[in-house]
Amino acid sequence: MSAANDTQAVSAANHITRASGPKGVAMNRSTKLGLAGLAGAALLSALPAWAQAPAAAAAKPFVPTAAMVNKGDTAWMLTSSVLVLMMSVPGLALFYGGLVRTKNMLSVLMQVFMIVCIAALVWVSWGYSMAFTGGSQFVGGFGKLFLKGVDANSLAATFSNGVYIPEYAYVCFQMTFACITPALIVGAFAERVKFTPLMVFMVAWMTIVYFPIAHMVWYWAGPDFLPNAPTDFGFLYGKGALDFAGGTVVHINAGIAGLVGCLVIGKRAGFNKEPMPPHSLTMTMIGASLLWVGWFGFNAGSNLESNGLTALAFINTFVATAAAGVSWAVIDQIKHGKPSLLGAVTGAVAGLVAITPASGFASPMTSIILGLLVSPLCFFFVTTVKAWGKYDDSLDVFGVHCIGGIFGALGTGVVADPKLGGQGWVDYTAAVAKPGVYDMATQLWTQAEAVAITLVWSGGVSAVLFLILKYTVGIRPSEEVEHEGLDITEHGERAYNY
């Protein structure tokens, strides 16, 4: 979703209220418009005279006003931003920290915490401008470098005509996504990476990978501007890719980068030769629970408004996660004779990942199906495939986030179908937005294209960045340092002092 654009020509549908989709998915944006013909006629009759005259409307500039801002929407977006920040710190930090050995607990906490700090500064300096301003279809420009032109009075578009939120609220919400995405990567090579080169990698990765992918998937001019700016959108948005809250931008993006990182850096010293159990599943369970709670801001907040579609994304997030947690526990029971806490929380995270792109498109029942099915798939990858490939993805970032993200992205093409209770899509380029005819096969192909582009771009660039660091400053500590633990060697502290 692009920020406010007060220079484009006015849309002929200035005051249509709509339960609309999330942050900038393709011009196919979903909504369930019951009694579409009757509602459309009523809305048209309610439009002002100039809005019913396309020629006159096209000549009249549209300028959002403060009257178009709802305090409830603003409050929800700020609350959602807090919830997503909580997902990173403390949620992800504790989830990852509990899974590593005691001697590396503090290093993981420090890595996640500092990535969030650095990513926030990068975001307001150049990231927001690169992701959410016009430019090419592949990356934004530098018109809002260092938040130039953004102030307490500037507005950002939502998915409803004539409905806006303060641009600062939008900047903050999107900033939390930019913070957690690179932090997800570190789990793939936890316990064997130097701190400073990792921070350098993250800045470069955000700039070259995350911001362009976010722009391609989520940037568009907004519902009041798109009819008169029909090419002002990101590449994958224009192709019709559906990603409600970050299946491609966040999970596939980070997951494939993590796999590349663990391959380039290599296996942990003693991998498959000495036990490496999680040092605190209590911490991991607390972290997973915080992730689940925060994910309601992640998914439901992505609607940018507080309405019925927000509630749909909320309940879908709830039940898909529950189903995936149960599914993984059942697999453990069948496979090992005992359900494990580690399996249950891993399944819950897999469910959160899978429902992310589909949360505003699916129905609650199809969301449950996504949750039930993603756990067996991820279980297969984190056990069988990882054993076959002999790679050391420490905390299963690839097996859960990338594979779960791919499943969710492709699954979105299925569950969004109105015949299955999904939300379908809306053509925002029409003078009066209208529901489109849903073609599942076409949508699945579009989803597959988005997945492939994300895998190739993130995987390729990540490989280049990791290799540059490996053969210049070095990205891995010595084996002696690794055996002693990164807490004391990298940071001069221990997580626990007994």
NUBA-241332 format. One record per residue (C-alpha): residue in three letters; x, y, z. Coordinates in pm, 1 decimal. Layout:
# NUBA-241332
type:px:py:pz
ALA:X:Y:Z $
...
//
This chain:
# NUBA-241332
type:px:py:pz
MET:0.0:0.0:0.0 $
SER:143.5:335.3:-96.0 $
ALA:145.9:636.8:127.9 $
ALA:-76.2:936.7:61.3 $
ASN:-57.3:1077.9:-286.6 $
ASP:-212.4:1423.5:-304.5 $
THR:-97.7:1516.8:-654.3 $
GLN:-274.4:1258.8:-869.0 $
ALA:-610.2:1314.3:-1038.3 $
VAL:-927.2:1233.7:-845.5 $
SER:-1097.2:895.3:-862.4 $
ALA:-1455.1:888.1:-980.0 $
ALA:-1534.0:675.1:-675.7 $
ASN:-1435.8:907.7:-398.1 $
HIS:-1656.1:792.2:-113.2 $
ILE:-1719.5:421.9:-168.8 $
THR:-1688.6:229.7:155.9 $
ARG:-1550.7:-118.9:113.6 $
ALA:-1427.2:-408.8:320.8 $
SER:-1100.3:-420.4:136.9 $
GLY:-774.3:-608.5:136.6 $
PRO:-442.8:-547.8:308.3 $
LYS:-132.1:-360.0:249.0 $
GLY:-93.3:-335.3:-118.6 $
VAL:-168.8:-661.0:-281.0 $
ALA:-229.5:-662.4:-652.5 $
MET:-492.5:-463.1:-822.1 $
ASN:-690.0:-776.5:-762.0 $
ARG:-791.0:-681.7:-412.2 $
SER:-1035.6:-893.0:-236.1 $
THR:-1361.3:-817.6:-78.5 $
LYS:-1690.8:-985.8:-49.4 $
LEU:-1952.8:-748.9:-189.2 $
GLY:-2291.3:-900.1:-117.3 $
LEU:-2575.4:-781.2:-339.6 $
ALA:-2319.0:-612.1:-558.9 $
GLY:-2561.8:-478.9:-815.3 $
LEU:-2799.3:-323.3:-562.6 $
ALA:-2516.2:-186.3:-352.0 $
GLY:-2341.7:-44.5:-659.3 $
ALA:-2656.5:134.5:-770.5 $
ALA:-2710.0:276.0:-423.9 $
LEU:-2352.4:393.2:-398.1 $
LEU:-2362.6:554.2:-740.0 $
SER:-2679.6:741.0:-655.2 $
ALA:-2513.9:865.1:-336.4 $
LEU:-2208.2:1000.6:-515.8 $
PRO:-2183.9:1375.0:-565.1 $
ALA:-2266.4:1504.4:-912.0 $
TRP:-1902.5:1554.3:-1012.6 $
ALA:-1822.8:1193.7:-922.0 $
GLN:-2083.8:1072.4:-1172.2 $
ALA:-1924.6:1271.8:-1453.7 $
PRO:-1593.8:1102.4:-1538.3 $
ALA:-1468.3:1383.7:-1758.7 $
ALA:-1524.6:1644.8:-1490.0 $
ALA:-1387.0:1415.0:-1219.8 $
ALA:-1067.6:1346.7:-1410.2 $
ALA:-995.7:1717.0:-1423.7 $
LYS:-1050.6:1775.9:-1053.6 $
PRO:-746.3:1712.6:-831.7 $
PHE:-803.4:1487.4:-532.4 $
VAL:-658.2:1602.7:-202.5 $
PRO:-712.7:1390.1:109.4 $
THR:-827.6:1588.1:412.1 $
ALA:-813.7:1538.3:786.9 $
ALA:-1188.7:1469.8:782.0 $
MET:-1111.2:1141.7:601.7 $
VAL:-910.8:1013.1:900.4 $
ASN:-1092.4:795.3:1152.8 $
LYS:-950.3:794.0:1504.7 $
GLY:-1044.1:428.7:1548.9 $
ASP:-842.4:327.8:1242.4 $
THR:-548.1:532.5:1364.3 $
ALA:-562.5:380.7:1711.8 $
TRP:-578.9:30.0:1565.3 $
MET:-279.3:89.9:1340.3 $
LEU:-66.3:224.4:1625.3 $
THR:-172.9:-70.4:1842.8 $
SER:-88.8:-310.5:1559.0 $
SER:254.4:-152.1:1529.0 $
VAL:319.5:-217.7:1897.6 $
LEU:202.4:-578.6:1858.6 $
VAL:434.4:-643.1:1562.4 $
LEU:728.6:-485.4:1745.2 $
MET:655.3:-721.9:2034.2 $
MET:691.8:-1008.8:1788.3 $
SER:1056.8:-916.1:1737.0 $
VAL:1150.9:-808.1:2086.6 $
PRO:1086.0:-991.5:2303.4 $
GLY:893.5:-1258.9:2104.3 $
LEU:1136.4:-1375.4:1835.6 $
ALA:1439.1:-1310.8:2057.0 $
LEU:1306.9:-1542.6:2329.7 $
PHE:1181.0:-1801.6:2080.5 $
TYR:1521.2:-1825.4:1913.3 $
GLY:1717.6:-1776.6:2234.6 $
GLY:1553.9:-2070.5:2408.0 $
LEU:1638.3:-2298.9:2117.2 $
VAL:2015.6:-2246.2:2126.5 $
ARG:2266.0:-2365.9:2384.6 $
THR:2321.9:-2169.5:2705.1 $
LYS:2656.8:-2033.3:2587.6 $
ASN:2491.0:-1864.3:2288.3 $
MET:2165.9:-1736.9:2442.1 $
LEU:2282.8:-1378.9:2491.0 $
SER:2431.8:-1359.3:2142.0 $
VAL:2095.5:-1441.7:1982.3 $
LEU:1917.5:-1186.2:2202.0 $
MET:2175.4:-924.2:2103.7 $
GLN:2152.9:-1006.9:1732.9 $
VAL:1773.9:-976.5:1721.1 $
PHE:1764.3:-665.9:1939.4 $
MET:2027.4:-478.8:1740.1 $
ILE:1880.1:-579.1:1404.2 $
VAL:1554.8:-418.7:1516.9 $
CYS:1739.7:-101.6:1621.5 $
ILE:1942.0:-74.8:1301.1 $
ALA:1650.4:-167.6:1074.3 $
ALA:1436.8:107.9:1226.9 $
LEU:1703.4:367.8:1150.5 $
VAL:1755.4:236.5:797.4 $
TRP:1379.2:238.4:738.5 $
VAL:1326.2:604.9:820.4 $
SER:1647.0:707.1:641.6 $
TRP:1592.2:546.3:300.6 $
GLY:1389.1:227.6:332.9 $
TYR:1041.5:381.3:344.0 $
SER:1115.9:591.1:38.6 $
MET:1253.3:293.2:-156.6 $
ALA:956.9:71.7:-68.0 $
PHE:658.7:304.5:-78.1 $
THR:712.0:585.2:-324.5 $
GLY:669.0:583.7:-699.5 $
GLY:964.9:515.7:-920.3 $
SER:1001.1:207.8:-1130.4 $
GLN:783.7:-98.7:-1085.5 $
PHE:1076.1:-269.3:-915.0 $
VAL:1185.9:-16.0:-655.0 $
GLY:1070.1:321.6:-530.0 $
GLY:1256.9:648.2:-552.4 $
PHE:1423.2:877.2:-301.0 $
GLY:1153.3:1143.5:-285.0 $
LYS:1094.6:1070.4:84.9 $
LEU:1457.1:1015.6:183.0 $
PHE:1490.3:1078.2:557.7 $
LEU:1108.4:1112.1:562.0 $
LYS:1119.8:1428.9:357.2 $
GLY:767.0:1566.2:318.9 $
VAL:621.4:1338.4:587.4 $
ASP:474.2:1525.3:883.1 $
ALA:187.4:1512.6:1130.9 $
ASN:-53.9:1635.5:862.8 $
SER:39.8:1404.6:573.2 $
LEU:-186.7:1107.7:509.8 $
ALA:-156.5:751.4:382.3 $
ALA:-422.2:571.5:179.4 $
THR:-609.7:264.6:300.9 $
PHE:-811.9:23.8:86.6 $
SER:-1130.4:226.8:95.5 $
ASN:-1199.5:536.6:-108.1 $
GLY:-1192.1:849.0:103.2 $
VAL:-1047.8:671.9:409.1 $
TYR:-696.5:766.3:526.2 $
ILE:-463.3:724.7:821.8 $
PRO:-180.6:954.9:934.6 $
GLU:128.9:879.8:730.1 $
TYR:339.0:852.0:1045.0 $
ALA:112.9:566.1:1158.5 $
TYR:169.9:391.4:826.8 $
VAL:546.5:451.2:844.2 $
CYS:556.9:299.3:1193.8 $
PHE:348.9:-3.4:1098.1 $
GLN:559.3:-85.4:794.2 $
MET:875.9:-19.5:995.9 $
THR:792.4:-310.2:1226.4 $
PHE:779.4:-543.8:924.9 $
ALA:1116.8:-414.8:810.0 $
CYS:1252.3:-487.1:1158.3 $
ILE:1132.4:-844.0:1202.9 $
THR:1205.8:-975.3:852.0 $
PRO:1588.2:-956.5:866.6 $
ALA:1578.2:-1074.5:1228.0 $
LEU:1412.0:-1398.7:1115.4 $
ILE:1717.9:-1484.8:906.9 $
VAL:1960.7:-1522.7:1198.1 $
GLY:1797.5:-1843.2:1322.1 $
ALA:1929.8:-2035.6:1022.9 $
PHE:2294.3:-1993.0:1124.8 $
ALA:2260.5:-1924.7:1496.1 $
GLU:2560.7:-2005.9:1718.0 $
ARG:2822.1:-1956.1:1444.1 $
VAL:2823.0:-1600.6:1307.9 $
LYS:3020.6:-1288.0:1393.6 $
PHE:2813.4:-996.6:1515.4 $
THR:2952.8:-701.0:1316.5 $
PRO:2960.0:-869.6:971.6 $
LEU:2604.6:-987.4:1039.7 $
MET:2490.1:-630.4:1096.4 $
VAL:2662.2:-522.2:773.7 $
PHE:2486.5:-803.0:586.8 $
MET:2148.7:-701.1:725.5 $
VAL:2179.7:-338.9:613.7 $
ALA:2284.1:-445.4:263.1 $
TRP:2016.2:-716.9:246.8 $
MET:1739.0:-481.0:348.2 $
THR:1847.8:-226.0:90.8 $
ILE:1894.8:-461.0:-204.3 $
VAL:1639.6:-732.2:-126.0 $
TYR:1370.3:-635.8:123.5 $
PHE:1282.4:-286.6:2.3 $
PRO:1251.8:-384.4:-367.0 $
ILE:1043.4:-694.1:-285.2 $
ALA:815.6:-489.0:-58.3 $
HIS:778.0:-231.8:-335.2 $
MET:700.6:-491.7:-600.8 $
VAL:435.3:-665.5:-390.3 $
TRP:276.6:-390.2:-181.5 $
TYR:318.1:-53.1:-351.4 $
TRP:26.8:108.2:-537.6 $
ALA:-114.4:456.6:-577.5 $
GLY:-423.7:396.7:-363.9 $
PRO:-795.7:357.8:-444.2 $
ASP:-857.9:728.5:-502.2 $
PHE:-565.0:759.8:-742.6 $
LEU:-522.8:429.9:-924.4 $
PRO:-800.5:488.5:-1183.4 $
ASN:-608.5:794.1:-1304.1 $
ALA:-262.5:648.2:-1240.2 $
PRO:-308.9:300.5:-1391.2 $
THR:62.7:215.4:-1394.4 $
ASP:160.1:348.7:-1051.4 $
PHE:218.2:18.5:-875.0 $
GLY:482.4:-243.6:-803.6 $
PHE:560.4:-518.4:-1051.1 $
LEU:401.8:-810.0:-863.8 $
TYR:111.1:-595.1:-749.7 $
GLY:38.6:-522.1:-1113.5 $
LYS:50.9:-890.1:-1203.5 $
GLY:-221.6:-958.2:-946.3 $
ALA:-17.9:-1135.7:-674.7 $
LEU:-210.1:-1170.5:-347.6 $
ASP:-14.5:-1132.0:-24.5 $
PHE:-221.8:-996.5:261.9 $
ALA:52.1:-958.4:521.4 $
GLY:385.9:-1090.8:399.9 $
GLY:405.1:-1450.1:276.5 $
THR:647.3:-1346.6:2.0 $
VAL:782.5:-1019.2:142.5 $
VAL:859.0:-1153.8:489.1 $
HIS:867.4:-1531.9:517.4 $
ILE:985.5:-1663.4:180.1 $
ASN:1219.6:-1367.2:154.6 $
ALA:1383.7:-1432.8:491.7 $
GLY:1360.3:-1811.6:471.5 $
ILE:1556.0:-1851.1:149.6 $
ALA:1816.9:-1599.4:270.1 $
GLY:1857.4:-1808.2:583.7 $
LEU:1912.7:-2127.0:385.4 $
VAL:2175.9:-1959.4:168.1 $
GLY:2345.1:-1821.2:479.4 $
CYS:2368.5:-2155.9:655.7 $
LEU:2511.8:-2315.7:339.9 $
VAL:2776.1:-2045.5:287.1 $
ILE:2875.2:-2024.2:653.5 $
GLY:2879.4:-2400.8:703.3 $
LYS:2775.9:-2634.6:982.6 $
ARG:2822.8:-2571.3:1351.8 $
ALA:3131.6:-2724.8:1508.6 $
GLY:3026.0:-3064.5:1638.9 $
PHE:2709.0:-3077.7:1429.2 $
ASN:2571.6:-3434.7:1427.4 $
LYS:2860.4:-3537.1:1654.6 $
GLU:2756.4:-3388.5:1987.1 $
PRO:2412.4:-3311.4:2135.8 $
MET:2277.0:-2960.3:2075.6 $
PRO:1942.5:-2955.2:2255.7 $
PRO:1749.8:-2632.6:2323.2 $
HIS:1864.6:-2491.2:2655.0 $
SER:1521.7:-2356.4:2759.7 $
LEU:1197.0:-2469.1:2603.6 $
THR:1027.8:-2252.1:2864.5 $
MET:1179.1:-1944.9:2698.2 $
THR:1085.6:-2081.4:2356.2 $
MET:724.4:-2135.1:2459.2 $
ILE:703.3:-1780.4:2600.0 $
GLY:851.8:-1646.3:2276.4 $
ALA:611.2:-1847.6:2060.3 $
SER:315.8:-1723.5:2263.0 $
LEU:427.2:-1363.5:2221.1 $
LEU:464.6:-1425.8:1848.6 $
TRP:108.0:-1556.2:1831.8 $
VAL:-34.2:-1257.3:2017.6 $
GLY:172.1:-1010.4:1816.2 $
TRP:71.9:-1177.3:1489.8 $
PHE:-280.4:-1038.6:1527.6 $
GLY:-127.0:-697.4:1466.7 $
PHE:83.3:-843.7:1186.1 $
ASN:-214.1:-988.4:995.6 $
ALA:-524.1:-799.7:1108.0 $
GLY:-331.1:-472.0:1110.9 $
SER:-246.3:-523.2:745.8 $
ASN:-600.6:-422.4:652.3 $
LEU:-502.5:-65.6:754.0 $
GLU:-852.5:-8.5:890.8 $
SER:-1061.7:-138.1:1177.6 $
ASN:-1359.2:-309.7:1016.1 $
GLY:-1511.5:-645.2:928.4 $
LEU:-1219.5:-759.2:713.1 $
THR:-986.9:-682.4:1002.9 $
ALA:-1197.0:-916.6:1216.3 $
LEU:-1179.5:-1181.9:942.9 $
ALA:-799.7:-1165.2:933.5 $
PHE:-800.4:-1182.7:1313.8 $
ILE:-1010.0:-1498.9:1341.8 $
ASN:-826.0:-1665.3:1053.5 $
THR:-497.0:-1601.6:1230.2 $
PHE:-638.7:-1749.5:1548.6 $
VAL:-779.5:-2074.8:1411.2 $
ALA:-509.5:-2153.1:1153.2 $
THR:-243.9:-2130.6:1423.7 $
ALA:-442.6:-2350.3:1659.2 $
ALA:-495.3:-2611.0:1387.7 $
ALA:-125.4:-2618.7:1296.6 $
GLY:-21.2:-2658.6:1660.5 $
VAL:-259.9:-2951.8:1703.6 $
SER:-149.8:-3102.9:1373.5 $
TRP:220.3:-3104.1:1466.5 $
ALA:144.6:-3249.7:1811.2 $
VAL:-49.2:-3532.5:1647.3 $
ILE:242.2:-3599.5:1411.5 $
ASP:477.4:-3621.5:1710.8 $
GLN:237.2:-3859.8:1882.2 $
ILE:226.0:-4085.0:1578.7 $
LYS:596.8:-4063.2:1497.3 $
HIS:751.2:-4064.7:1845.5 $
GLY:471.3:-4184.3:2070.3 $
LYS:469.1:-3855.5:2263.6 $
PRO:353.2:-3504.3:2174.0 $
SER:632.8:-3252.7:2235.1 $
LEU:617.6:-2888.5:2337.5 $
LEU:885.8:-2806.1:2082.0 $
GLY:673.4:-2963.9:1809.4 $
ALA:356.8:-2787.5:1921.2 $
VAL:511.2:-2439.4:1921.6 $
THR:693.6:-2505.7:1594.5 $
GLY:363.7:-2609.7:1440.8 $
ALA:196.7:-2295.8:1571.4 $
VAL:462.5:-2079.2:1407.7 $
ALA:423.0:-2274.9:1082.9 $
GLY:49.8:-2205.1:1098.1 $
LEU:111.7:-1835.3:1151.8 $
VAL:343.6:-1831.4:852.2 $
ALA:98.2:-2016.5:626.4 $
ILE:-201.8:-1798.8:710.2 $
THR:-12.0:-1470.5:673.8 $
PRO:-64.4:-1420.9:296.5 $
ALA:-416.8:-1566.4:311.8 $
SER:-545.5:-1409.0:633.8 $
GLY:-765.8:-1148.8:463.8 $
PHE:-876.2:-1377.7:180.2 $
ALA:-967.9:-1711.9:338.6 $
SER:-1269.3:-1811.0:542.1 $
PRO:-1218.2:-1946.7:895.3 $
MET:-1282.7:-2305.4:784.1 $
THR:-1037.0:-2298.1:495.3 $
SER:-787.7:-2129.8:729.5 $
ILE:-813.0:-2432.2:956.0 $
ILE:-736.8:-2655.8:657.8 $
LEU:-426.0:-2450.0:578.9 $
GLY:-312.6:-2491.1:938.2 $
LEU:-374.4:-2864.1:943.6 $
LEU:-183.1:-2920.0:619.3 $
VAL:118.1:-2693.0:670.8 $
SER:251.3:-2882.0:973.5 $
PRO:304.7:-3217.6:796.9 $
LEU:479.1:-3035.7:512.3 $
CYS:709.9:-2837.5:738.9 $
PHE:771.2:-3144.2:957.1 $
PHE:889.2:-3332.2:649.1 $
PHE:1132.3:-3054.0:558.8 $
VAL:1277.7:-2997.5:906.6 $
THR:1334.0:-3369.9:956.9 $
THR:1363.9:-3574.5:638.2 $
VAL:1471.7:-3311.9:383.4 $
LYS:1723.6:-3151.3:619.8 $
ALA:1872.8:-3493.7:692.0 $
TRP:1895.3:-3570.7:320.6 $
GLY:2052.6:-3236.5:240.8 $
LYS:2289.7:-3249.6:540.5 $
TYR:2262.8:-2873.2:590.7 $
ASP:2265.9:-2711.9:933.8 $
ASP:1963.9:-2482.4:947.1 $
SER:2000.9:-2431.8:1322.3 $
LEU:1646.4:-2321.3:1407.4 $
ASP:1467.6:-2438.6:1091.9 $
VAL:1414.4:-2099.9:932.2 $
PHE:1400.8:-2251.9:585.3 $
GLY:1186.3:-2549.6:681.2 $
VAL:925.8:-2339.0:862.7 $
HIS:932.7:-1987.6:718.2 $
CYS:1028.6:-2047.5:356.3 $
ILE:838.4:-2373.2:306.3 $
GLY:543.4:-2256.4:514.5 $
GLY:547.1:-1927.1:326.0 $
ILE:546.5:-2100.1:-12.4 $
PHE:259.4:-2323.7:97.2 $
GLY:65.2:-2023.0:224.1 $
ALA:130.9:-1813.3:-86.3 $
LEU:13.0:-2088.1:-319.8 $
GLY:-270.3:-2180.9:-86.4 $
THR:-393.0:-1820.8:-97.4 $
GLY:-475.3:-1870.5:-463.7 $
VAL:-709.5:-2151.8:-361.0 $
VAL:-872.6:-2021.9:-43.1 $
ALA:-938.1:-1675.0:-188.6 $
ASP:-1186.4:-1827.6:-434.5 $
PRO:-1539.9:-1704.5:-348.7 $
LYS:-1670.7:-2053.8:-426.6 $
LEU:-1479.2:-2169.9:-118.9 $
GLY:-1596.7:-1880.1:95.5 $
GLY:-1300.1:-1659.5:2.4 $
GLN:-1299.3:-1287.3:-60.5 $
GLY:-1228.2:-1291.2:-433.1 $
TRP:-1076.0:-973.8:-573.9 $
VAL:-1170.7:-616.4:-653.9 $
ASP:-1058.5:-414.5:-953.2 $
TYR:-943.2:-83.2:-810.4 $
THR:-862.6:58.6:-1153.2 $
ALA:-1233.7:92.5:-1230.2 $
ALA:-1393.1:432.0:-1176.5 $
VAL:-1622.3:258.2:-929.8 $
ALA:-1441.1:-44.8:-788.8 $
LYS:-1610.3:-367.8:-883.3 $
PRO:-1568.9:-735.6:-798.8 $
GLY:-1385.8:-939.8:-1058.3 $
VAL:-1441.3:-1290.0:-1191.4 $
TYR:-1215.8:-1524.4:-997.1 $
ASP:-1009.2:-1776.1:-1194.3 $
MET:-828.6:-2008.7:-955.9 $
ALA:-588.6:-2151.1:-1214.6 $
THR:-480.2:-1803.7:-1326.9 $
GLN:-438.5:-1687.2:-968.7 $
LEU:-232.6:-1992.0:-875.9 $
TRP:1.7:-1921.4:-1167.2 $
THR:36.9:-1560.3:-1053.4 $
GLN:110.3:-1674.4:-697.0 $
ALA:374.5:-1914.8:-827.8 $
GLU:539.8:-1633.1:-1023.6 $
ALA:559.6:-1418.9:-710.6 $
VAL:710.3:-1708.2:-514.9 $
ALA:969.1:-1780.1:-786.2 $
ILE:1075.6:-1416.3:-822.1 $
THR:1118.0:-1382.8:-445.5 $
LEU:1321.0:-1703.7:-421.9 $
VAL:1551.4:-1611.5:-709.1 $
TRP:1609.3:-1249.3:-608.6 $
SER:1651.2:-1302.4:-235.6 $
GLY:1845.8:-1625.2:-273.4 $
GLY:2079.0:-1488.5:-539.7 $
VAL:2155.4:-1156.4:-375.5 $
SER:2194.5:-1319.2:-33.8 $
ALA:2450.2:-1563.5:-175.6 $
VAL:2654.6:-1278.9:-322.2 $
LEU:2644.7:-1079.1:1.7 $
PHE:2739.4:-1374.1:221.8 $
LEU:3025.1:-1473.8:-8.7 $
ILE:3163.7:-1119.2:-17.7 $
LEU:3165.8:-1103.1:361.6 $
LYS:3308.2:-1455.1:392.6 $
TYR:3606.5:-1380.6:171.2 $
THR:3675.3:-1026.2:295.4 $
VAL:3615.0:-950.2:662.5 $
GLY:3505.8:-1304.8:746.0 $
ILE:3164.9:-1391.4:881.7 $
ARG:3235.4:-1696.8:1096.2 $
PRO:3432.6:-1709.0:1422.3 $
SER:3710.2:-1959.5:1479.7 $
GLU:3627.5:-2309.8:1597.9 $
GLU:3784.7:-2230.6:1935.6 $
VAL:3559.1:-1928.4:1978.9 $
GLU:3260.7:-2130.7:1868.9 $
HIS:3328.7:-2399.3:2127.8 $
GLU:3360.6:-2139.0:2403.2 $
GLY:3036.0:-1973.8:2297.6 $
LEU:2950.1:-1642.6:2135.4 $
ASP:2814.3:-1481.9:2450.9 $
ILE:3147.8:-1427.6:2618.8 $
THR:3367.3:-1407.0:2306.0 $
GLU:3152.1:-1166.3:2103.4 $
HIS:2990.5:-962.6:2380.1 $
GLY:3190.9:-1018.1:2699.1 $
GLU:2879.3:-1124.7:2888.8 $
ARG:2689.2:-1435.9:2976.3 $
ALA:2315.3:-1487.3:2964.6 $
TYR:2332.2:-1662.9:3300.3 $
ASN:2574.6:-1618.9:3589.2 $
TYR:2538.1:-1893.1:3848.9 $
//
